[in-house]
Amino acid sequence: MKINFVFFLKCLLFLSLFCQCSYVYAEEPVGWKDLGLFGGQMHAIAVDPVAPNILFAGSYYGDGLFKSSNGGENWESVEGFRNELVCAIAFTPDNHNTIWVATAYLIYKSEDGGLNWSFYDPALDHGCYYYYTLTIDPQDSNTVYIGTSGLDGSYDEGSIYKTTDNGETWQKTSLIADHNVWDIAVNPQNHQEIWAVTGPDWVSEGSIYRSPDGGATWIKVQTSLSEGWFDFVAINPQNSTVVFVGGKNGIFRTNDGGTTWSQLEPDRSCRALALDPENPDVVYAGWYDSELEDTVFSKSIDGGNSWSTHSIYPLELLCLSVNPENSQVLYGGDGNLGVSKSNDGGENWHPVNQGIKANHVFASASSPGGKLLIGSESGIYMKNEEGNWEGLMPFQGRAVAFSPVNENIIYAGFEWGIAKSLDSGQNWSFVFIPSDDANRVSSITINPQDPENLFLGVFYSSGNQGEIYKSTD
């Protein structure tokens, strides 16, 4: 394959500068204090199979990779991952001190429980790719598979790379996928059988691929169902003919190794699924119901034939992990709200974000009385006089403002409109922008001489245009 060497050199320069920047900003700036507004978008959670109170979690930028030694109650940033998009984390099955991490730009490995890391760029000789997933061969820990984007980060023609010598060398397998390779699974009973699915959610259709010979050849698996894009693939560890895939149109299951498929109810968009490692007939799933605009959590005790389901809104789970010693303990990574934990098999959830520095803050405002109002990826927050954060609204907020005459009157801008509260965020009213092109409120300004006059800066949903709106009441 012909390589664009100019682009190749640009990729190397970018990676060099990126790595330097991640260390420049690793320490807290002099004169500044972290105010501890934790959370963010979490793409991966891995539980130590030997010591399940030890967890690693990966975020969408922020500090990137986090470690907890007490079941998620507290987290510490892992040095060297600042401003990385962490997509996948895996413990090596026969040595829990060896951990692999896939970021968008590099593959990392630690052999001492996360203290020190080496890194690899498997696709370096073939161009510039993004790395979205990894899996370790359960029968041979020297063999690791990596799923990628297309060349130059495109959404088309994703690839799978493989190492058989613990990362020293990498080979590109023969797969030329339709889109990004979003997840990979190795058959635990026949490690030559590899499954892969493609997406992501901004393409209309994905595919299922299977290799019978360790990635040497691939076949595209047809389900005859309305598939859409896929986000995950999971194999029953005790009966490897049972395989689950899921994404845009819900969960599909085969009981015969891929020959026939059925769609499981409920048929909602599903990004997060986990099997109980001790009893894989127990299946957990997080769904999004676009018609009801609700997010739900389901548990099945019969391999997905039937489910008990309840709302977990506003949680929207992107990943799920199960404590291998107690399957009642679950960890979920949210699209905005950080890490949540359940101690009762998913019935109830509570945030466990202390120390997770990945909550993107878009806007701030301070009141004369000393209150601090924040618009962030995980919602609208206020820091009160006691120094504690209070969550006011769990929607991504790009703009916030206090009334100049009454600090109990606050405003927040979000997608498609503006919210107003007269009681410091306890209750809200909403006004939606009457425009087909408006996407989100990006700024709010109030006239200090006439606080009835508000101005909104608004993004368009596409292109580089915007609008300014004015309210006189």
N, C-alpha and C positions, 0 to 999 in steps of 0.2 A: 504494500500500500504506500502511495506517495505521501510524504509528510510535509506539511507547510512549516518550514523551519523558522520563518519569521514569527508565526503564531506560537510555535514551540518555545522560542526564546522568550516571548512575552509571558507565556505561562510560567516559565522558570523565574523570571524577574518578579512576577506577581506573587508567586509562592514565597520567594525570598523576602520581599517587603512585608507580606502578610505575617510571616513567622516573626520578623523583627518587631512589627507593631504589636503583636500579641504579648510580647514580653515587655515592651516599653510601657504599656498601660496595665501591667499585671498588678502593680502596687497602687495603693490609695494615694491620690495626689496630696501634696503637702497643703495643709490648711483646710482640707475638706474631710467630711465625715460621712460614712455610709449610713443612711437613715433606715435601712432595713426593710424596704418594700419588696418582699420576696415573691417568687412565683415565675410565671412565664410559660412559653410553649414547650412542651416536653415530648420528644420523639422516641425515647428509648428508656427502659428501666430493666435492669438485670439484677437478680437476687443470687447471692453466693450459694451454691448448692450444698456446701459443707457447713458454712456459718451464716444462716439466713438472716441474721440481723445486719449483715453487711450488704449494702446495695450500692449500685452505681446508677446514675440517671443522666441523660443527655438532653440538652436544650437547643433551641433555635437561637444561636449566638448567645449573648451574655457571657458568663464565664464558661459555658460549654459543657463541662463534665463535672459531676458532683459525686461525692462519696458520703454515705452514712454508715456509721458503725452501731447504731442503736435503733434499727428498724424504721428509719425515716424520720425520727423525731427531730434530729439535727443533721445538717449537711455541711460539708466543707468543699470549697472549690478545689479541683485538682489542677495543680500548676501546669501551665503550658497549653491550655485549651481555650483561653480567652478569645472571644470573637470567632469561635469555630461553630459550625452547624454540625452537631453530633447526631448521626442518623441511626446507628446501631451499636449495641454493646453485647458481648458474649463472654462467659466464663468457659475456659477449656474444661471439658468433662472430666479428665483424669488428673487435673492439677488446678485447683481453684485459685491459686496465686497467679496464674497466667490469664490475662484479660485482653481481649481484642476490642478495638473501638474503630468504627468507620465514621469519618467525618466527610464533609462534602469534598474536601481537597486531598486528604491523606488517610492512610490506614495506620493505626497505632497499636503497639503491643507492649504490655508490661508483664514481666515475669516475677515481680515481687509485690503483688497485691496492689499495684497502682502508685508506688513510690517513684519509679523511674520508667521511662518510656522510650522505645525506639519507634521509628516511623518508616513507612514504605509508600511508594507511589507505583502500584502495579502496572498502570497503563502508560507510564512515562514514555516508553518507546513507541507508543502507538498514537500519541496525540494528547489532548487535554480532555479528561473525562471527570465527571463527578461520581463519588462513591455513595451509594444509598443503602446498601445492606451487606451483611456478612453472615456466614454460618460456618461452624466448625464440624468436621466429620466426627460423629460420635464414636466411631471405631478406630479412628486414626487422627489424633490431635495435631499431627504435623500437616494435615490437609485442611485448607481453609478456602472457601469460595467467596468472591466479592461480586456484587451486582452494581452496574454502572449506568450512567446516562449514555446518550449518544456522543459522538465526537463534538468537541467544543461546547459541551453542556447541552446539546440539543435534546429534544424529547424523543427523537426517533433513533432506532437501531442501537438500543442498549446492548451491553455485553456482560459476560461473566468471565472473571479471571480466577485462576486457581494456583495455589501453591501446595506442593507436596513435601516441602522441606522447612516448614515452620516460618515461612516468609523470606527465606534467603533468595529464592528465585520465583518468578511468576510466569504463568503461561495463559494466553488468551484462548478460551475454548471456542468451539466452532459456532456457537450461538450468535446469530444476528437477529435480535428481537425487534418487534415492531416499535416498542417504546422503551422507556426507562425500566430497568430490572428493579422491581420494588421490594421483592422478598424472595428468599431461597430457603429450601428445606432439604435435608439429607435423610433418606430412609434409614432409621436406626437399625432395622433388621437386614438391610441390604444396602451397604454404603455406596454401591455403584449407581444406585437410583437417585437422581437429583431432580427436584421440582423447582420451578421458578414461575413467578407471575409478574406482569407488567402493568404499569399505569403511567402517570399518577392521575389525580382527580381533575386535572385540567385538560385531559384528552378524553374523547368520547368512549373509546373502546380499548380494552387491554386484552392480554392473552395469557394462556397457561401453557407452559412448556415442561417436557419431561425428558430426561436423559437416562438411558439404561446402562450407560457405560462410563460413568464418572465425568461426563461433560464432553466426551469425544464426539458424540452425535446427539441431536435433539429432534424431538417430534413436537408438533403443535397439537395440544389436546383440545378436542372439540366437545363441548357439553350439550349442544343443541338448545341452550337456554339463553335468555337475555342477559348477557354477561356484564357489559360496561367495563370500566376500569377495575383493576384489582389492587388490593393493598397488602394482603397477607396470604400465606400458605402454611398449613400446619398438618403434621402427620401424627396419627395415633401411635404412640410409642409401643403399645402392646399388640396392635393389629395394623400393620402398615399398609394394608389395602384400603384403609379408611383415611381419606385425605379431605381436608377442608380448605376452601379458598373463599375469599370475600372481598367486598369493595362496594362499588356504586349501587348494585342491585341486591345487596344482601350477602348471605352465606350459601355456598354450594357445597355439596358433599358427594363423594363417591365411596361406595362400599366394596368396589371390585377393582381398585387400582387405576381407575380412570376410564373404564369402558362405558359405564353409565353414570349419570349424575342426577341429583334432585336438588331443588331449591328449598331451603329451610325457612320456616316461618319464625318471626315476622320478616317480611321482605322489605326491610329498610336498609339504607346505606350503613355499612358496617366497616369500621377501620380497626377495631381492637378485638382480638379473640385470644383466649388462653385455655389450655387443657390442664386439668389437675394431673400433675406428674405421677401420682400414686394411683389414681383412678381416672383414666382419660375419658370415661363415659360422662364425667362431670365437665361441662363446658361452660365458660363464661364469655359474654360478648357485650360490647358497647355499641349502640345503634344511634342513628340520627333519623328522625322522622320529619322529612321536609314538608309534608302536608300539614302536620300538626305543629311544626316548628318546635319539636320537643326532642330531648335526648333521653334514652332509656337504657337500662341495664337488664340483661337477661341471664338466667342460669338454667342449664339443662342437666338432668341426672341420667338421661338415657341417650347420650351421644348426639343430641340435637333434634330428636324426634318431637319433643315437646319442651316448652320453656315457661318459666315463671318470670314475669317482666314487670318492671316499675320505673317510673320517671326518676332521673337523677339530675334534671335540669337545675342549674346551668352548666353542669359538667358535660364536656364533649370529649370522650376518651379517644386518644390516638394510639395508645398502647396499653397492654395489660401484662402483669406478671403475678405469679402465684408463689407464696412461700412453700418450698418443697417439703417442709416438715409439718405444716399446718395450712391446709388449703382454704381455711376460713379467712386467712389473712391475704388480702389482695392489694396490689399497688397499681394505680392508674395514672398515666400521663395525659394531661389535658391540653386542648388546643390553645388555651390562654391561662388557665388557673393553676399551673404548676403540677405538683404531685399530690394525689389524694390516696388515702388508705382506708380500707375496710377491714374490720375485725370479725365480721359476721357473714362472710360469703357474698358480699356485695349488696346487702340490704341497706346499709348505711355507710356513708363516706364522710371523711373529714380531711381538711388540708393538712399536709405535712411538708411545709415549705421553708421552715426556719433555716436560713443560710443559702437558699437557692437564688443566686443573683442572675436572673435571666428575664426579669419583668421589664420589658421595654417601656420607658417613660416618654410620652410624647408632649406633655404639657404640664405646667404647674402654675399655681396662683397662690398668693399669700394675702391674708386679711390684716387689717390694722390691729386686730385682737390677737394675732399670733397663730392663727390656724393656717394649715398648709393643705391645699387642694391639688390632687394629682389626677391626670388622665393617663392611663397606661394600657398596655396590651391586655391585662387581666381585669381591667375595670376602672371605676372611679373610686378614689380613696381620699380620706381626710385624716390628717394627723391632728389630734386634739391637744388641749393644754397639758394633759398628762404625758404626752409624748407617744401615745399609742395610735396605731393605724386602725381606722374603721372602714371596712368595705361598704360603699354606698350603692354601687350598681355594677353587676358583673358583665358589662358590655364594654368592648374596646372603646376607650375615649381618647380622641385626638385633640380636644380643646376643652379648657375649663376657665371659669371666671367667677369672682365674687362680685355682688352688687357693691358699688362704692358707698352706699348709704346704709346697708344692712347686711352684715356678714352671714346672716342666716339664709339669705337669698343667694342661691348658687346656680350656675348654668354649666351644662356639659354638652359637648358636641360629639356626635357619633355618626355612624353610617345612616344616611337618609334623613337626618333631622337633628333637633336640639331638644334637650331635656331641661326642665326648670324645677327647682325645689324651693319652697318657702320656709322649710324647717331643717336646714342643714343636711339635706339628703335623706331624711326619713321617708318622705313621700315625694313623688315626681309626677309632673305632667309632661306630655310630649307634643311637639309640633313637627310635622314632617314637611320636607321641602317639596314644593309642588313643581318638580322638574324631572323630566325623563332622563336627563343627562347627569344630574347631581349624584355624587357618590358618597361623599362624607364631608362633615363640617371639620375644617382644619384649623380654624381660629375664631375666637370670640373677642370682641372689643366693646366696652360699654362707655358711653359718653359720661365723664365724671360730673359735668355740669347739668346733664339731663339724663339720669339713669334709666329713663324709659326708652332711650334710643340705644338699640343694640345693632351691631354689625357682625355679619358672619362671612368668613371666607370659606368657599366651597370648592372641592375638587370635582372635576368631571369623571365619569366612570371610565372614559377612554380618552386617548389623546393627551394634550398638554394644556387644555383650557380650563377655565373655572369661572365662578361667578361671585359677586358680593351681594348679599341680601341685607336689607335693613328692616328693623321693626321699630315702630314708634310707640308701642304699648307694652 
